[in-house]
Amino acid sequence: MNPSGKAVAILFSGGTDSTLTAAMLQENFEKVHLVTYDRFGFHATDNTAVQTKALKEKYGEERFVHTFLNVDKLFQHVSYENYFENIKKHGLFNLSTCGLCKLSMHVRTIKYCIDNEVYFVADGANQAMTMEPAQMKPVIDEMKRMYAHFGITYFNPVFEMDGPEDKDFINKSNAKLLARESDYSVASFENEKTPGFKLYKMGLAPSPNVKGSDYDKKRQPRCFQFIIFNIFALKYFMANKTYEEYTDLTTKFYSDKIKSMIKLIENRNDKKVKEMLD
């Protein structure tokens, strides 16, 4: 899929995947809205300004709009709405912190698009992050239906690209996740099918594989709440279930959540909802 138009909004973290998405889509869209999210628990959100500057210098200042949006109240609502009912139906999937965080970003993105008349949304979702709900194809399909409900096309330009397995953080132990950068040496291979290699060839990265490096960390926000998700997904669920079971149950959980979020967005002019979305 290679859409084009006047404007596209990108969920922008400043990392390899979202930066490549922005670099690719500037070819097909007149204006690229880089939307970065902040909430309690995030650190160094302003790091994203580094890659924003690089994109503007390479492709033109006027091509990009960088916006920071806070989702504190929305994230709390997404996490705890119908909580006891969801506990009964979905159990510990309510601890799917990373996926719920990303869902709150998607909900706020829809509001942003409605307000700014943007009809296309993209992100850096990549198939290599196999455990992360928002990067699972079945969950992404549910997200696409949510966007389509509001007349918006959501797509993932780098999803099919390879991801270096040694940099797939979700498959590391909790101790390794908190290790110093020196534990993550840059991979010696150069896989031409990875986002990192393409970004390097575009002149927007110093190496074909910077994921996990000190360079990478200085260009995007950090959040350690994913450890809760990691404990749930790997230490609890995957200890006794298959990945297929995990994917199936994850999709069912997010399908229910997304139905609730559609209703929330439809009621965006309600005073209480407006406070969450503004």
C-alpha positions as CSV (number, residue, x, y, z in Angstrom):
1,M,0.0,0.0,0.0
2,N,1.5,3.4,-1.0
3,P,-1.2,6.1,-0.5
4,S,-0.6,9.8,-1.2
5,G,-2.4,13.0,-0.4
6,K,-2.2,16.4,1.2
7,A,-1.3,15.3,4.7
8,V,-0.4,12.3,6.8
9,A,0.0,11.9,10.6
10,I,2.7,9.7,11.9
11,L,3.0,8.4,15.5
12,F,6.5,9.6,15.9
13,S,8.9,8.3,18.6
14,G,12.1,9.4,16.8
15,G,13.3,5.8,16.6
16,T,14.5,4.0,13.5
17,D,11.1,2.8,12.3
18,S,9.1,5.9,12.8
19,T,11.9,8.1,11.3
20,L,12.1,5.9,8.2
21,T,8.3,6.0,7.9
22,A,8.4,9.8,7.9
23,A,11.3,9.9,5.4
24,M,9.4,7.5,3.1
25,L,6.0,9.3,3.3
26,Q,7.4,12.8,2.7
27,E,7.7,11.7,-0.9
28,N,3.9,11.1,-1.3
29,F,2.4,13.7,1.0
30,E,2.6,17.5,1.0
31,K,2.6,17.8,4.8
32,V,3.8,15.3,7.3
33,H,2.5,15.7,10.9
34,L,4.9,14.1,13.4
35,V,2.8,13.4,16.5
36,T,4.8,12.6,19.6
37,Y,3.1,11.5,22.8
38,D,3.9,12.2,26.4
39,R,2.5,10.9,29.7
40,F,3.6,10.2,33.3
41,G,6.2,7.5,33.1
42,F,7.8,8.7,29.9
43,H,11.3,10.2,30.0
44,A,13.1,12.5,27.6
45,T,10.2,13.0,25.2
46,D,11.9,16.0,23.8
47,N,14.6,13.7,22.4
48,T,12.4,13.3,19.3
49,A,13.4,16.9,18.3
50,V,16.7,15.5,17.2
51,Q,15.3,13.4,14.4
52,T,12.7,16.0,13.6
53,K,15.5,18.5,12.9
54,A,17.3,15.9,10.7
55,L,14.2,15.3,8.6
56,K,13.6,19.0,8.2
57,E,17.2,19.7,7.2
58,K,17.1,17.0,4.6
59,Y,13.6,17.4,3.1
60,G,12.6,20.9,4.0
61,E,11.4,22.8,7.1
62,E,7.9,23.4,5.6
63,R,7.3,19.7,5.0
64,F,6.9,18.7,8.7
65,V,4.8,19.7,11.6
66,H,6.0,18.3,15.0
67,T,3.3,18.2,17.7
68,F,3.6,17.0,21.3
69,L,0.4,15.6,22.9
70,N,-0.2,14.5,26.5
71,V,-2.3,11.3,27.0
72,D,-2.2,11.0,30.8
73,K,-5.9,11.1,31.4
74,L,-6.7,9.1,28.3
75,F,-4.2,6.3,29.1
76,Q,-5.8,6.0,32.6
77,H,-9.2,5.7,31.0
78,V,-8.1,3.1,28.4
79,S,-6.4,1.1,31.1
80,Y,-9.2,1.1,33.7
81,E,-12.5,1.4,31.8
82,N,-14.8,-1.6,32.5
83,Y,-12.0,-2.9,34.6
84,F,-13.7,-5.6,36.7
85,E,-15.7,-6.7,33.7
86,N,-12.5,-7.0,31.7
87,I,-10.8,-8.8,34.6
88,K,-13.5,-11.4,34.6
89,K,-13.5,-11.8,30.8
90,H,-9.8,-11.3,29.9
91,G,-7.9,-11.9,33.2
92,L,-4.4,-10.6,33.4
93,F,-4.5,-9.2,29.9
94,N,-5.4,-6.0,31.7
95,L,-1.7,-5.9,32.4
96,S,-0.9,-5.4,28.7
97,T,0.6,-2.0,29.6
98,C,2.4,-1.4,26.3
99,G,-0.5,-2.2,24.1
100,L,-2.9,-0.1,26.2
101,C,-0.5,2.8,26.0
102,K,-0.3,2.6,22.2
103,L,-4.0,2.3,22.0
104,S,-4.4,5.6,23.9
105,M,-2.0,7.1,21.3
106,H,-4.1,5.8,18.4
107,V,-7.3,7.2,20.0
108,R,-5.8,10.6,20.5
109,T,-4.4,10.5,16.9
110,I,-7.9,10.0,15.5
111,K,-9.0,13.1,17.5
112,Y,-6.0,15.0,16.1
113,C,-6.8,14.0,12.6
114,I,-10.4,15.0,12.9
115,D,-9.4,18.4,14.3
116,N,-6.8,19.0,11.5
117,E,-8.6,17.3,8.6
118,V,-5.9,14.6,8.1
119,Y,-7.2,11.4,6.5
120,F,-4.1,9.2,6.6
121,V,-2.2,7.9,9.6
122,A,1.0,5.7,9.7
123,D,3.5,4.5,12.2
124,G,6.6,2.4,12.5
125,A,5.0,-0.9,13.5
126,N,7.3,-3.7,12.5
127,Q,6.6,-7.5,12.5
128,A,9.9,-8.1,14.4
129,M,8.3,-7.0,17.7
130,T,6.4,-10.2,17.9
131,M,5.1,-9.8,21.5
132,E,3.9,-6.2,21.4
133,P,0.1,-6.0,20.8
134,A,0.2,-2.9,18.6
135,Q,2.6,-4.6,16.2
136,M,0.7,-7.8,15.8
137,K,-1.1,-8.0,12.4
138,P,-4.5,-9.1,13.9
139,V,-4.5,-6.3,16.4
140,I,-3.3,-3.8,13.6
141,D,-6.3,-5.0,11.6
142,E,-8.6,-4.1,14.5
143,M,-6.9,-0.7,14.7
144,K,-7.5,-0.1,10.9
145,R,-11.2,-0.8,11.4
146,M,-11.3,1.8,14.2
147,Y,-9.6,4.4,12.0
148,A,-11.8,3.5,9.0
149,H,-14.9,4.1,11.2
150,F,-13.9,7.8,11.2
151,G,-12.9,8.0,7.6
152,I,-9.2,7.7,8.2
153,T,-6.8,5.2,6.5
154,Y,-4.2,3.7,8.8
155,F,-1.2,1.9,7.3
156,N,2.2,0.6,8.3
157,P,4.9,1.2,5.6
158,V,7.8,-0.7,7.3
159,F,5.8,-3.6,8.8
160,E,7.1,-6.2,6.4
161,M,10.7,-5.2,6.7
162,D,13.1,-7.4,8.7
163,G,14.0,-6.5,12.3
164,P,17.4,-7.5,13.7
165,E,16.6,-10.3,16.2
166,D,19.4,-9.4,18.6
167,K,17.8,-6.0,19.0
168,D,14.3,-7.3,19.7
169,F,14.2,-6.0,23.3
170,I,10.9,-7.8,24.2
171,N,12.7,-11.1,23.9
172,K,15.4,-10.3,26.3
173,S,15.4,-11.0,30.1
174,N,14.3,-8.2,32.4
175,A,17.8,-7.8,33.6
176,K,19.1,-7.4,30.1
177,L,16.4,-4.8,29.4
178,L,17.9,-2.6,32.1
179,A,21.5,-3.2,31.1
180,R,23.9,-0.4,30.1
181,E,24.2,0.5,26.4
182,S,27.6,-1.1,26.3
183,D,25.8,-4.5,26.5
184,Y,24.2,-3.7,23.1
185,S,27.0,-3.7,20.6
186,V,26.0,-2.7,17.1
187,A,25.4,-5.7,14.9
188,S,28.2,-6.5,12.5
189,F,25.9,-7.7,9.7
190,E,24.2,-5.4,7.2
191,N,20.7,-6.7,6.3
192,E,19.5,-4.6,3.4
193,K,15.9,-5.4,4.3
194,T,15.9,-3.8,7.7
195,P,14.6,-0.2,8.4
196,G,18.0,0.6,9.9
197,F,19.8,-0.2,6.6
198,K,17.4,1.9,4.6
199,L,17.7,4.8,7.0
200,Y,21.5,4.6,6.8
201,K,21.4,4.6,2.9
202,M,19.2,7.7,3.1
203,G,21.8,9.5,5.2
204,L,19.6,9.7,8.3
205,A,21.6,7.2,10.5
206,P,25.4,6.7,11.0
207,S,25.1,2.9,10.9
208,P,22.9,0.3,9.3
209,N,21.9,-0.9,12.8
210,V,21.7,1.6,15.6
211,K,18.8,0.1,17.6
212,G,19.6,-0.1,21.3
213,S,22.8,2.0,20.9
214,D,23.5,5.2,22.9
215,Y,22.9,7.1,19.6
216,D,19.4,5.6,19.4
217,K,18.5,6.3,23.0
218,K,19.3,10.0,22.6
219,R,16.7,10.3,19.8
220,Q,13.6,8.9,21.4
221,P,11.7,8.8,24.7
222,R,12.2,6.0,27.2
223,C,9.7,4.2,29.4
224,F,10.4,1.3,31.8
225,Q,6.8,0.4,32.4
226,F,7.1,-2.1,29.6
227,I,8.7,-4.3,32.2
228,I,5.3,-5.0,33.7
229,F,4.1,-6.1,30.2
230,N,7.3,-8.2,29.8
231,I,6.7,-10.0,33.0
232,F,3.0,-10.7,32.1
233,A,3.7,-11.8,28.5
234,L,6.9,-13.8,28.9
235,K,7.2,-14.9,32.5
236,Y,3.5,-15.6,33.1
237,F,1.6,-16.2,29.8
238,M,4.2,-17.7,27.5
239,A,5.5,-20.0,30.2
240,N,2.5,-22.2,29.7
241,K,0.9,-21.2,26.4
242,T,1.8,-21.1,22.7
243,Y,2.4,-17.9,20.8
244,E,-0.7,-18.6,18.7
245,E,-2.8,-18.7,21.9
246,Y,-1.2,-15.5,23.1
247,T,-2.0,-13.8,19.8
248,D,-5.6,-15.0,19.7
249,L,-6.4,-13.9,23.2
250,T,-4.5,-10.6,22.8
251,T,-6.6,-9.8,19.7
252,K,-9.9,-10.6,21.5
253,F,-8.9,-8.3,24.4
254,Y,-8.0,-5.4,22.1
255,S,-11.1,-6.0,19.9
256,D,-13.2,-5.3,23.0
257,K,-11.1,-2.3,24.0
258,I,-11.3,-0.8,20.5
259,K,-15.1,-1.1,20.5
260,S,-15.2,1.0,23.7
261,M,-12.8,3.5,22.2
262,I,-14.9,4.0,19.1
263,K,-17.8,4.9,21.4
264,L,-15.5,7.2,23.3
265,I,-14.4,9.1,20.2
266,E,-18.0,9.3,19.0
267,N,-18.8,11.1,22.2
268,R,-15.8,13.5,21.9
269,N,-17.9,16.6,22.4
270,D,-19.1,15.4,25.8
271,K,-17.5,17.6,28.5
272,K,-15.8,14.7,30.4
273,V,-14.6,13.0,27.2
274,K,-13.4,16.3,25.8
275,E,-11.2,16.7,29.0
276,M,-9.6,13.4,28.3
277,L,-9.0,14.0,24.6
278,D,-7.8,17.6,24.7
